[in-house]
């Protein structure tokens, strides 16, 4: 199912989720800059030009292509009451065919953390992925010591599935991650074997 980038918008009780646009640059750069110390330990190393308009423009074009190609669903999170940018959530690496799966990633500005926004965003994005994109499995990974992210995934119904050694480069180093998944129809622990 191909998505129109103009139509992709997910609403929840407090949030609007939509792909980034060029006009989001100032708010995005300010939020990332203000939250840099909070985010850097959990993210891939920032390029020298990470906060530049050019890098952001490339991000917007990537988001547009990804939505059009049905390969990712990159969304910015806005508080509905005042249109404040809070963070972002991306369903990436969408795989069709027998897999019908995608990988979830997210970040939130430090000032907005621990207020339930990301939980609301994950629940809305996962529901959309299952109901509208016909995905069967959403995967997520985080650093073992990221207690907040692990708790968040578990509170959203994701179940621990294991460990991946040297899974991603985070803050300049190859890091082991813990793996989680949410299934549209949770069949874990059940078997047809009799």
JOURTA-V58324 format. One record per residue. SS is DSSP state (~ for helix, > for strand, _ for the rest). OMEGA is omega in degrees with one decimal (none if undefined). NEAR is the number of other C-alpha atoms within 10 Angstrom. Layout:
<<SS	OMEGA	NEAR> <SS	OMEGA	NEAR>>
This chain:
<<_	178.2	10> <_	-179.5	10> <_	170.6	15> <_	-178.3	12> <_	178.3	16> <_	-174.6	11> <_	-176.4	9> <_	175.7	14> <>	179.4	13> <>	179.2	17> <>	171.0	15> <_	-175.7	14> <_	-176.0	11> <_	-169.8	14> <>	164.7	23> <>	178.7	21> <>	179.4	24> <>	177.4	21> <_	178.4	23> <_	174.2	22> <_	-179.3	15> <~	-177.5	13> <~	178.7	10> <~	-170.4	15> <~	-174.7	19> <~	-179.5	14> <~	179.6	13> <~	-177.9	20> <~	179.7	16> <~	-179.1	14> <~	178.8	18> <~	-179.9	22> <~	-179.0	15> <~	-174.2	14> <_	-171.9	16> <~	-178.5	14> <~	179.6	11> <~	-173.5	16> <~	-171.2	17> <~	-179.2	15> <_	-173.3	14> <_	-172.2	17> <_	169.0	17> <_	-179.6	15> <_	178.2	14> <_	174.6	13> <_	178.8	9> <_	-176.2	8> <_	-174.4	10> <_	-175.7	14> <_	-178.0	17> <_	177.3	13> <~	-179.6	14> <~	179.3	12> <~	178.9	14> <~	177.8	21> <~	176.8	17> <~	178.2	12> <~	179.5	16> <~	178.8	20> <~	176.4	13> <~	-179.8	15> <~	-179.8	22> <~	179.2	21> <~	-177.8	15> <~	178.7	19> <~	179.9	21> <~	-178.5	17> <~	-179.4	15> <_	179.7	19> <_	179.2	18> <_	177.1	22> <>	-179.2	27> <>	-174.4	26> <>	168.9	24> <>	-179.1	24> <>	178.0	28> <>	173.5	21> <>	-175.1	17> <_	-174.5	15> <_	-176.9	9> <_	178.1	7> <_	177.2	11> <>	174.7	13> <>	-176.8	22> <>	-175.7	23> <>	-178.5	24> <>	175.5	22> <>	-177.3	22> <>	168.1	20> <>	-172.5	23> <>	175.1	20> <>	178.6	16> <>	-178.4	22> <>	-179.5	16> <_	-179.1	16> <_	-175.6	7> <_	-177.3	7> <_	-176.5	11> <_	-173.0	16> <>	175.5	25> <>	-177.7	24> <>	-176.2	18> <>	172.9	23> <>	-175.8	15> <>	171.0	19> <>	178.0	19> <>	177.4	22> <_	-175.5	20> <~	-177.7	17> <~	-176.1	12> <~	-178.1	14> <_	175.0	15> <_	177.4	12> <_	177.4	9> <_	-178.8	11> <~	-176.7	19> <~	176.6	25> <~	179.0	16> <~	180.0	15> <~	179.3	27> <~	-179.1	20> <~	179.7	16> <~	-178.5	18> <~	179.5	22> <~	177.3	22> <~	178.9	16> <~	-178.5	15> <~	179.6	22> <~	-173.1	19> <~	-173.9	12> <_	-178.9	11> <_	178.7	18> <_	174.7	15> <_	-178.9	22> <_	-173.0	19> <>	173.8	21> <>	-178.8	22> <>	175.6	20> <>	179.0	23> <>	175.5	24> <>	178.6	24> <>	-178.1	20> <_	-177.8	14> <_	179.0	11> <_	-175.2	13> <~	-179.3	10> <~	-179.0	12> <~	178.0	20> <~	179.0	22> <~	178.7	11> <~	179.8	16> <~	-179.5	22> <~	179.3	15> <~	177.8	12> <_	176.0	16> <_	175.7	14> <_	180.0	20> <>	178.1	19> <>	-179.8	16> <>	179.1	13> <>	-175.1	12> <>	174.3	16> <>	-179.7	14> <>	177.3	11> <>	-171.8	12> <>	-179.1	16> <>	171.3	18> <>	179.3	14> <>	178.9	18> <_	173.5	15> <_	-179.0	13> <>	172.9	11> <>	-174.9	13> <>	173.2	16> <>	-179.7	18> <>	169.2	20> <>	-174.8	19> <>	177.8	20> <>	173.8	22> <>	172.1	23> <>	-179.5	21> <>	178.8	18> <_	176.4	16> <_	-171.7	9> <_	-177.6	14> <_	-176.9	8> <_	179.6	8> <_	179.2	5> <_	179.4	7> <_	175.9	7> <_	-178.8	4> <_	-174.6	4> <_	none	3>>
